[in-house]
Amino acid sequence: MLLWLFVRTGEFNLFFSCRQGFRYQQKCSLVNVKLKWVKDWELDTVVSGERDLKAVNFLISLIASAPQCCLPVYHLSRSRGQLGLPHDLKLSTFIRRYPNIFHEFYTPDSGGTPVPWFHLTPEAHGLHQEELSVLQQNHTDVQNRLCKLLMLTSDRILPVQTIDQLKWDLGLPYNYQESLILKSPELFSLVRLHDDRTGVKLLFWDDHLAVSELQKNAALLQKEEDLKDGILSFPIRFTRGFGLKKKCTRWLEEWQSLPYTSPYSNASHLDPRTDISEKRIVGVFHELLHLTVKKKTERKNVSNLRKPLSLPQKFTKVFERHPGIFYISKKSDTQTVILREAFEGKRLLYEHPIVQFREKLASMMRKGLLDRSRGNYKSSGTGDLAEDAGVAISDDQQTSDQETDAFMFSDYDSDGTLDDPCQKTKGKSSRC
């Protein structure tokens, strides 16, 4: 009688399908598969030099934002934590590596002690103006990247510190809070979080943006029958010479055939102990890396995203478990996660205009190092040149006699009052 009622009302079919789905999820428990890490020298070159490029770009923006476009070294040192430079590298030593970008001069404080200051060379100032133009031309694209990042979170909120960690990779402006958030009050709001930190909240959900990159390319890359079943597979590439055991191959094929959950949808119903949940986590980071302009980010940058993205503990393990989707580069004393499908060898398949600008800056940096090594600029000491070559030599032993006094104050923090030295150098470089 009870069975007849179920059939009559159609509830039996619903009950049966729910039970089938429940058993399906429980059967797809997390398979204990560990794949080896294999070095990919081509993708390692994508990371090489990125740390110095980021630091130089930040310093350029910091100096250019100053009222007179010049700052003392002790002022620049206050932002050292955002540069990502080695702790044993003096900031003044790093800046002096690029004399075609930063021009150094000295001015005495109230006690007569010379203090080093830096302003931009005309070439660097011109390149900075080009960067501002590129950011303006791509304003909507950059704005959408921030919107989509917030849409990935469960509450559409992220702390400013978390966004700061990702702003270089997302291509956000140096002053994105003023130029992007405060100028778009219909989209963003600065809010006070429960731990008294400042957060950025998305005020408007755009369904047109809530489509992942994998879904956009589904019609071209996926089978029609898979699309009907909601099964999307990720593009897979392995390092040349990567050997995959039959057991791992079979697991990977089964894993790819699991249902795909959009990173923009609610996934609270998924059991975190299953491969289906893991596929959703992979989808989240697949989308996050697509939001970056160079399809990579440091692993530590996503460490604070567990709660906002509603991820389980040890969620970054998916990077090791899926080396055909992600590559972990260990260059520059850090771990950088790279999206394999975005590269052909070491070449980025699509270069965002922001990436093209950064290539120009990197070229200028290489030229400055080369010209300096050839003696085209006044040498600031052979110790710096030896350091550029990776040789640890004491500054005190290697500094030239002419500049010993100047180096003594390279990281000087003055308590005295300084005149505005930039007024004295206006004729030597382009002003803001």
N, C-alpha and C positions, 0 to 999 in steps of 0.2 A: 504494500500500500504506500509506504514511504517512498520507495523507488518510483512508483507511478507518479507521485506528486512532483518529484524532481524532474521527471521527463516532461510532464505536462507543462510545467512553468519554464522549462529551459534551463533551470538552475543546475541540473545534473551536468550538462556540458560545461558550464562555467566552473563548477566544482571540480570536475575531472581535469580541465585544462590547468587550473590553479595547482592541483596536486602534481600534475606532470611537470609544470614549471618549477615547483618546489623541489621535486626529486632531481630535476635536471641541474638545478643550481647546487644541490648538495653533492651530486656525483662529481661535479667539476671542482673538486677541492684543489687547493694549491699544491701543485706537483713540485716535489723537491728536485729541481734541476739546477745545476750550477755550471755555467759556461765560462771558459777561460778568457782572460784578457789578453789580447794580442796587440802589440804595438803597431800603430799606423803612422808612419813617419810623415805621410802627406798631410793628414789631418793635424798632426802635431805642429806643422808649419803654420797652420791657421791661428794657433795660439801664440806662437813666437812673436815677441815684440809688442804684443797687445797691452801688456802692463805699462810699459813706458809710454806708449801712444795715449793711453787713457790718462796717465798722470800729466803729460804735456798738454793735452786738450783741456783738462781741468784747470791747470795753472793759467793757460791763456785766457779762459773765461773769467777766472778769478781776478786777474790783473786788468782785463778789459772792463770789468764791472766796477772797478775802483773809480772814484770821482775824477782823478787826474790820470788814470790808466797807468799807475805805477804803485808798487808796494814794497815795503822793506821785507827782508828775508824772514824776520821774526814773525811778521804778520802772516806770511805764507805758511810758516811752520805750524800755525794753529790749525790748518786744514790738512796736516800731514796724514792723519788717519784715513782720509778719503782718497789718498793717492795710491795706496796699495804697494808702496815701495818697500824694499828690504829695510829692516830696522837698523842695520849697520851702515846704511848709505846715507851720508849727510845730504840734506835737501839742497844746500848750496852747490855741492859737488854735482848733483844730478842736473840742476839748472844750467850749470856752466858747460855741460856737454853739448848744448845746443845754442851756440852764440849767434846763429842766424835767426833765432826765434826770440831769445831773451837777451836784452842788452843790460849789462851791469854797470852801475856807477855807485859812488860813495858820497855820503853827506854826513857831517859831524852832528852829534846830538848836542844837548846843552852843556855837556861836560867836555866836549871837544873830541869825543871818540868817534872814529869813522864807522858808519853803519852801511852795509851793502843794501842797495835798492835795485829793483828790476822793473823794466818796462819792455813793451813789445817792440820788435824791429818793424819797420814799415812793411816788410814782406809778411810777417806774422799778423800784423794788424789787418792787412788786406785779406789774408786767408780767413781771419775771424769774421770779417764782414761777409765773406762768401758763405761761411757756415750759417750765419744769421739768415741770409737769403734762402739757403736750402731749407732751413727749418720753417721759414715762413711759407715757402712754396708747398711744403709737405705738412702743413699744419693739421689738416683734416685727418691725414693718415696717422700722424703721431697721436692725435687726440683719440682716434679709434683704438689704437693699440692700448692706451691706458684704460679706455672704457672696457675693452675685452678682458684685460687683466682683472679688473674689478668684477666683471661678470662671471669670471671663473670661481670667485669666492662665494661662500654660502650666504654671507650677509652683505655682499657688495661693498665691503669696507676693508682697507688695508692700512696699517700704520705707515706714517711717512718714512720711517727708518727702513721699512721693508721695500718700499718703492725706490728709495734712494739707492739701495743695493742693486736694483735692477735698471735704474734709469739710463745707464750707459748702454746696456744691451738693448733696451727698448727704443733708444734713440731720442729720449726725452731731452728737452733743453736743460742747460745748466740751472736756470732759474724757473723750472717748470711750475713751481707753486704760484709764482706771480704771473707768468706768461701764459699758463695753460689752465690751472685750476681756478684762480680768482677771476680770470677773464671769461670763464664759462660757468656762471652761477646756476644756469639751467641744467647743467650736467653734473657738476661736482660741488661738494661741500666739505669744508674742513671741520671735523668734529672732535670732541674730547672723548677719548676712550676710557674704559673703566680703570686702567692703570695710569691714568693722567697723561698718557702720550697723546700726540695729535694724530688723527687718522684722516684718510681721504674716503669719502662716501660717494658712491654713484647714485644719482637721483633719478635717472631715467633709463629704463631697460629697452634696448632696441632689438627687436626680434631679427632684424636683418643682419645684425652683427653676431647673433647667437648661433652661428653656423661654423663648425670647425673646418679647418683646412682639409682634413681627410674627407669630410662630407662634400666640400666643394669639388674635389677632384674625383669623387666616387663614380660619376658617370663615365669618366674616361678610363679609370684604372680598375674598376670592380666588375664582376660578372653580374648580369641582369638578375639571375635567380637569387644571388646573394643580397642584392639591394632590396629585393622584395622581402627577404627574411631578416633584414636589419643587420646583416653580417658584413662588416667592413674589415678588410685586412690591411695591415700596415706595410708600406714598402720596406723591403729587407735588403741590406747589403752587408757583406762581411769583408774584413780586411783580407787582402790577397794572402793565400796560404792558410786561411782559417779552416780548421778541420772540425766538422760537426758529426758527432756520433749518431748512429741510427736511432737510438733512443731519444736523443735530443731533437732530431729531425722530426720524428713522429710526434713528439710533444708539441713542437712549434707549429706543425700543421694543424693539430687539433686546437691549439690555443688561438690560431688565426681564424678558425671557423666558429669561434664563440661570438655571441651577440656583442655588438658595439654600443657602448653607452656614451652619448654626447657629453663632453666635459662641461657643457653649459646647462645640463639637466640635473635634477635632484637624484642622487644615487644613494640615498640613505637606506633604501631597501636591500642593497647588496651586502652579502656576507663578506667581510674583509678577508676571510680565510679561503676564498675561492679564486680560481683563475679568472673568473668573470670580473671580479672586483679588480684584480690586477690589470686586466685589459683596460678597465676604465682609468686606472692610475696612469698607465702608459699613455692613454689618450689625452690625459690632462697635460702631461709634460711634452707630449708631441705637439700639442696646441701652443703651450707656453713657449717652446723654442721657436715655433713659427712666428710668434709675436715679436721675437727679437730680430733686429736688423741683420745680424750676421749668423743667426741660427745656432747660437751657443750662449752659455752662461756658466759661471763658476758654480760648482756644486754647493758651496756654502751659501750662495745667494738664495737658494730655495729651501734652506734649512728652517726658515721661519714661516714657511707656508703650510705646515701640516694642519694646523687648526683652521685657518681661513679656507683651505681647500677641502676640508673634511677628509683628511687622509689618515690611514692607520700608522702605527709606530713603524719605524725603519722603512718608510715608504721609498727612500732613495735606493733601496736594493734593486728596484726594477731596472736601474741603469746597468747593473752587472748582469742581471738575468736576461737582458735583451741587447746584446752587443751588436746585433744586426740592425737595430734601430738607433741606438745611442752609442757614441764612442766617448770614452773618458780619457782625456789627455792629461798627462801628469807633468806637463811642461811648466816652467816658471814657478816651481814650488807650490803648486796648487792643483786641484782637480777641476777640469773644465769639461762640461757635458756638451757634446756636439751632436747635432741631428745629421745623421749620415746622408739621408736622401737629398739634402740641400746642396751636396757637393759632388763634383765630378773630379775625383782625385783631390787636389788641394784648391780647386777653383770653385768659388761660390757660383751656383747656377744662375741666381738672380741677384744682382748688386743693387741694393737700395741706394738712392741718391745720397743718403747720409754716409753709407759705406764708401761711396765714390769720393766724397769729400775727405773722409778719414785717410784714404789712400794717398791723397795729395799731401796731407799733413805728414804722413809716414815718410813720403818721399822727401819732404823738406827736412825731416829729422835725420834721415840717412845722409843727405847732402851736407848738413851741418857737421855731423860726426866725421865725415870723410874730409871735408875742407879743413876742419880743425886739426885732424891728424896730419894733414899736409903742411900745417903751419900757416894757413891762409888767415887765421885769426890770431890775435895776441894770445899766447899760451898762458893758461892759468895754472901751469905746473904739470910736470911729467907724471905726478902721482895720479891725476885724474885720467890721463891717457892710459896709464897702466891699468887703472880700474876698469876703463871701458873695454880693455882686452881681457878682463876677467882675472887679473892678477892682483892679489891683495898686497898693497904696498902702503906703508904709513905715509900720511900727508906731511907729517913733520919732517920726514927724511927726504921726501922728493920735491917739496915745493921750492920754486925758484926764489933767489934772494930778493928780487924786486917785489915779489908779491907776498912775502912772508907776513908782513904786517897786515895786509888785506885779509888773508886767510884766517888770521887770528880772530877776526870779528865776523866770520861768515855766518855763524848761527847766533850772533849777538842779540840779546834781548835788552833793549834800552829802557831805562826808567825815566830818562830825561825827555825834554820836549824837543821835537824835531821840526825844523822848518820844512816847508813844502818843496822838496828837491825837484819835483816834476816841473815846476815853473821854470827851473833853470835849464831843463833839457828839452823844452818844447821844440826848439829848432832842430833837434837831432833825430826825431822820429815822428811818425804820424800820431796825432792825438785822437782821442775818442770823439 
